[in-house]
Amino acid sequence: MTVRRDFKEPARYRPDLVIGREALFSDAREQLAGGGSVLLHGPAGIGKSTVLRALAAENAGAARTVLRCSATESESHLPFLALADLFGLVLDEVAPRLPAAQRTALESALTGRGESTLQRDGLALRLAVLSTLRALAADGPVLVVADDLQWLDPASAELLGFAARRLGDSPVRMLCAVRTEGEEYDRHLRACPPDTLEVRLGPFTRSEVSALLDHRGYTGLSRSTVRDIHRTSAGNPLFALELGRALAESPARPRPGEPLPVPTSLRALVLSRLEMLSDEARRTLLVASAGARPTLALLHAAGRDNAEAETAQAAALGLLATDPEEPALRFAHPLISAALYAEAPAQERRAVHTALSTAASDPIERARHLALAATGADPEVAARLAEAAALARDRGAPSVAASLGLLAARHTPADGVPGPDERRLQAAEDAITAGEADLARDIAREVLTRATVPAERVRAWMVVIEAAGQALGEVDAVFPQVLADAGDDPRLLALVHYQLAWREVVVDGDFAESRKEAAHAAELAARGGDRRTELMALAFQSSTETLMGHPDAPATIRRALQEPQDPDVASHHNGAAMARFRWLLMSDQLPEARTAITALLREARRRGMVESEVHFSRLLADTELRFGHCGRALDLAGESLRLARDSGIGESASAMQASLAEASGGDVDRALALARESADHAEVDGDQLYLSLALAALGYAQLVAGDAQAAVRSLRRVRELEHGMGVHDPARGRWQGDLAEALVRIGEPGEAQELINHTRVHALRLNRASVLAVLDRAEALVRAARGEHQAAVAQLTSAQERLARLGFGLEEARAAFTLARLRARGQGPGGYEEAARLFRRCRALPWLRQVDAAVAAGPAETEPVPATAPAVLDGLASMERQVAALVMEGATNREIAGRLFISVKTVEATLTRVYRKLGIRSRVDIVRLAAGRRTT
């Protein structure tokens, strides 16, 4: 595939920004920083030149000399051209340092004066290139940047490879890029030094394509359009940008079900090969391009009698990819299919769809082709499409249902029953289910511009509110209008008050008011005979009561689970089954909770409910993390986050869960970044519900990272948020034990004890056994800090045993680690074996690293902190007294930190306060006080 070099680049283009290549870019950067070389390879348009330019710009400053060449296909026959590009500007500087024979051969090759050839002057030329690079390297590091190695003239490639293989330790790095269309890249490594790092650039994910389009300024594209761009471009960034530009500049959007319009710049990539097809073969390929899953049988049924020979001709030209085990025909690249369809006249396309409307075996596919073949309103076509949409919905393909519903609306007469707007609203609701919130919002707002029937208007407003997701603050102004549209109809008012219940908790953070709104919505729905809304409202009411620690929660869950049930609600992420799962999880019934959420996830996937799948994947990850299955939790949390980013749904919640999983079993730096991302999302959305959870995840990650001070700041804010919202169940975020531990580490055991006492009251009232065990683990740290060593050991031993019985594997391991640290004073590293075993079982890598650090630090002193201290210390706070007393015994800051379970920084800060309060200046003065001597 030949790529033209005259694509338009928008003004916002920045060659130093590498989107979607962060990990590869980091590997290449590290290789170059270490003095190595890099070869970038991949298909046309995949972004090799962009990455190459960014790496070259970053590394140019470290090199004294930068040599560049960029070959082209049209000039690849000219010998020594690439060599002239590389050495042309430095030849005068280097030539005097070359032996005469080498200088003569090189000057002849580069200037064209004389008749130098590899055959005649081969050895002299080879040695001249090697000597030139060594001479330049003698003055400082050299960076050779070569793009499009595939077009390098053979003579230059041979000479460059000869020198590269013999540079040895000379400070010469090579940064090269080469196009590989399924072929091996190994032969291009011959032009690079040994041990060159090869980096293959693969296709972008959908979220990376979206980020790229946004960066280039194509921000008006819906997510469904971005999805189509990703599919048509196969993740190729250059192709995606061209498709995005064409769509952004086009006044009309493609009809639902049609391929994307392909701009002329991209059609040129494939049309040259299409011109080599016979007319009949081209028509056969057009039929294949219009089919959802074309096969030879389908082509025959559509009237293409010679399909075998014609598709074989296309395969020989590289237009079709052949697979003997795959009956469906597959284009070598989706762009070929899209360009072929875009190039065909409209009349020819309609004829193809007419043929396929009877040839296709699937009723959904037949209906789609019937619609694309028809023009204007046609009630029969509309009815067929509506039936196909319902079938797609039942099959768990809501995105297909939305597309078919829009086609049905297009062909529905204005006075039809149901009307076109009713079908559009059904399509919008299908789009919500499919995770295409922006498409749903656009449809609903279009309906609102002309709808006058209250039921249609309220239904459209519901779509607008649902499409806002957690950013309900952005649609706050909608509620007065939708209440006015609902009038006094209880069915419509129930819908509005259900959304108001969500608004109260998300925007205002008021759980008590949210509970009242949900109960009112359930009552209105029951009065209006709307069982679905009644069930959703009851489920939400029960979830709110659970988080509040309200005693009515179990009874409300039972009401929400009563028959008759609605299948949509049963598998919804805000339905009664979800409320029951939350209750099970918070009540420490982990096996039952896992069974419940696994079934919900399976059903959501079967029904194509994207938002529910995002949340259920996340919640299954949470459940596995409580079991201590960190590897499984990492996989599930990553899956949820990828889907959330692709769909734009639940990103804050998924990033929060991914942070918890990373901090427990992955990379702590990534955990910190994800937690901050989650908090930023929630702050922007004005979502207090998830902001508190995101900050709890951030505090946990900061605690694991060893930054207790930052953890305290984050978790104190969580405490304030939950207090303001009226959340009293400590099992909701489970952050209290982490805050207590962090408070002990920074020298605030008093505040830690107050937090533990307050939380324990609610945990006892609600029978939260695992929370009580974690609180005991934290209280043991307080006791250890106060010198109550034996009581701390007993409390930790009990906490570990209870957590083990409950199945909380990671919390059990944390208790074992704390116990090992307490017991290991003077006993050496052997005391950590149990903690290490439990952390390995959980695959809790960050915690295992902490165990290794504790073992490496060695045992602390064995003497307990004195229960009493000299009277001179009476005016100090508890922690200050303990630190000062240990200094009087001669303990170092590190030893004090180990014995009191605090950080060295906390010891230093505490000593500063001690000095100030006692009017002294140093540790020596404290020792003098202990001896009863005056300080000066």
MOKA-V323134 format. One record per backbone hydrogen bond with DSSP energy under -1.0 kcal/mol. CO is the residue of the C=O (numbers start at 1). NH is the residue of the N-H. If there is no record, write none. Layout:
BEGIN
co = [CO:CO]
nh = [NH:NH]
END
This chain:
BEGIN
co = [10:14:21:22:23:24:25:26:27:28:29:30:31:32:37:38:39:40:41:42:43:45:47:48:49:50:51:52:53:54:55:56:60:65:67:69:73:75:78:80:81:82:83:84:87:90:91:94:95:99:100:101:102:103:104:105:106:107:108:117:121:122:123:124:125:126:127:128:129:130:131:132:133:134:136:141:141:142:143:144:145:146:147:148:149:153:154:155:156:157:158:159:160:161:163:167:170:171:173:174:175:176:177:178:185:186:188:189:197:199:205:206:207:208:209:210:211:212:213:214:217:222:223:224:225:226:227:228:229:230:233:235:236:237:238:239:240:241:242:243:244:245:255:263:263:264:266:267:267:270:271:273:274:278:279:280:281:282:283:284:285:286:287:294:295:296:297:298:299:300:303:304:306:307:308:309:310:311:312:313:314:315:319:323:330:333:334:335:336:337:338:339:345:346:347:348:349:350:351:352:353:355:356:362:363:364:365:366:367:368:369:370:378:379:380:381:382:383:384:385:386:387:388:389:390:391:392:393:397:398:399:400:401:402:403:404:405:406:407:411:413:419:420:421:422:423:424:425:426:427:428:429:430:431:432:433:436:437:438:439:440:441:442:443:444:447:447:453:454:455:456:457:458:459:460:461:462:463:466:468:470:471:472:473:475:478:479:480:481:482:483:486:489:490:491:492:493:494:495:496:497:498:499:500:501:502:503:503:504:506:510:511:512:513:514:515:516:517:518:519:520:521:522:523:524:525:529:530:531:532:533:534:535:536:537:538:539:540:541:542:543:544:545:547:550:552:553:554:555:556:557:559:566:567:569:572:575:576:577:578:579:580:581:582:583:584:585:588:589:590:591:592:593:594:595:596:597:598:599:600:601:602:603:604:608:609:610:611:612:613:614:615:616:617:618:619:620:621:622:623:624:628:629:630:631:632:633:634:635:636:637:638:639:640:641:642:643:644:644:650:651:652:653:654:655:656:657:658:659:660:661:662:667:668:669:670:671:672:673:674:675:676:677:678:679:680:681:682:687:688:690:691:692:693:694:695:696:697:698:699:700:701:702:703:706:707:708:709:710:711:712:713:714:715:716:717:718:719:720:721:722:722:725:729:730:735:736:737:738:739:740:741:742:743:744:745:748:749:750:751:752:753:754:755:756:757:758:759:760:761:762:763:767:768:769:770:771:772:773:774:775:776:777:778:779:780:781:782:783:784:787:788:789:790:791:792:793:794:795:796:797:798:799:800:801:802:803:807:808:809:810:811:812:813:814:815:816:817:818:819:820:824:828:829:830:832:833:834:835:836:837:838:839:842:843:844:845:846:847:848:849:850:851:852:853:870:871:873:877:878:879:880:881:882:883:884:885:886:887:892:893:894:895:896:897:903:904:905:906:907:908:909:910:911:912:913:914:915:915:922:923:924:925:926:927:928:929]
nh = [13:17:25:26:27:28:29:30:31:32:33:34:36:35:197:176:199:178:201:180:46:238:51:52:53:54:55:56:57:58:59:60:63:143:145:147:76:78:81:84:85:86:87:88:91:94:95:97:98:103:104:105:106:107:108:109:110:111:112:121:125:126:127:128:129:130:131:132:133:134:135:136:137:138:139:64:65:173:67:175:69:177:71:151:152:157:158:159:160:161:162:163:164:165:166:170:172:142:144:38:146:40:149:42:188:189:191:192:39:41:209:210:211:212:213:214:215:216:218:217:219:226:227:228:229:230:231:232:233:235:236:204:240:241:242:243:244:245:246:247:248:249:258:266:267:268:269:270:271:274:275:276:277:282:283:284:285:286:287:288:289:290:291:329:299:300:301:302:304:303:305:307:310:311:312:313:314:315:316:317:319:318:332:326:321:336:338:339:340:341:342:343:349:350:351:352:353:354:355:356:357:359:360:366:367:368:369:370:371:372:373:374:382:383:384:385:386:387:388:389:390:391:392:393:394:395:397:396:401:402:403:404:405:406:407:408:409:410:411:378:416:423:424:425:426:427:428:429:430:431:432:433:434:436:435:610:440:441:442:443:444:445:446:447:448:450:451:457:458:459:460:461:462:463:464:465:466:467:469:471:472:474:475:476:478:482:483:484:485:486:487:489:493:494:495:496:497:498:499:500:501:502:503:504:505:506:507:508:510:688:514:515:516:517:518:519:520:521:522:523:524:525:526:527:528:530:531:534:535:536:537:538:539:540:541:542:543:544:545:546:547:548:550:729:553:556:557:558:559:560:561:562:570:571:572:575:579:580:581:582:583:584:585:586:587:589:588:590:593:594:595:596:597:598:599:600:601:602:603:604:605:606:607:609:610:613:614:615:616:617:618:619:620:621:622:623:624:625:626:627:629:630:633:634:635:636:637:638:639:640:641:642:643:644:645:646:647:648:649:654:655:656:657:658:659:660:661:662:663:664:665:666:671:672:673:674:675:676:677:678:679:680:681:682:683:684:685:687:691:692:694:695:696:697:698:699:700:701:702:703:704:705:707:706:708:711:712:713:714:715:716:717:718:719:720:721:722:723:724:725:726:727:511:732:734:739:740:741:742:743:744:745:746:748:747:903:752:753:754:755:756:757:758:759:760:761:762:763:764:765:766:768:769:772:773:774:775:776:777:778:779:780:781:782:783:784:785:786:788:787:789:792:793:794:795:796:797:798:799:800:801:802:803:804:805:806:808:809:812:813:814:815:816:817:818:819:820:821:822:823:824:827:831:832:833:836:837:838:839:840:841:842:844:630:845:848:849:850:851:852:853:854:855:856:857:873:874:876:881:882:883:884:885:886:887:888:889:891:890:896:897:898:899:900:902:907:908:909:910:911:912:913:914:915:916:917:918:919:920:926:927:928:929:930:931:933:932]
END
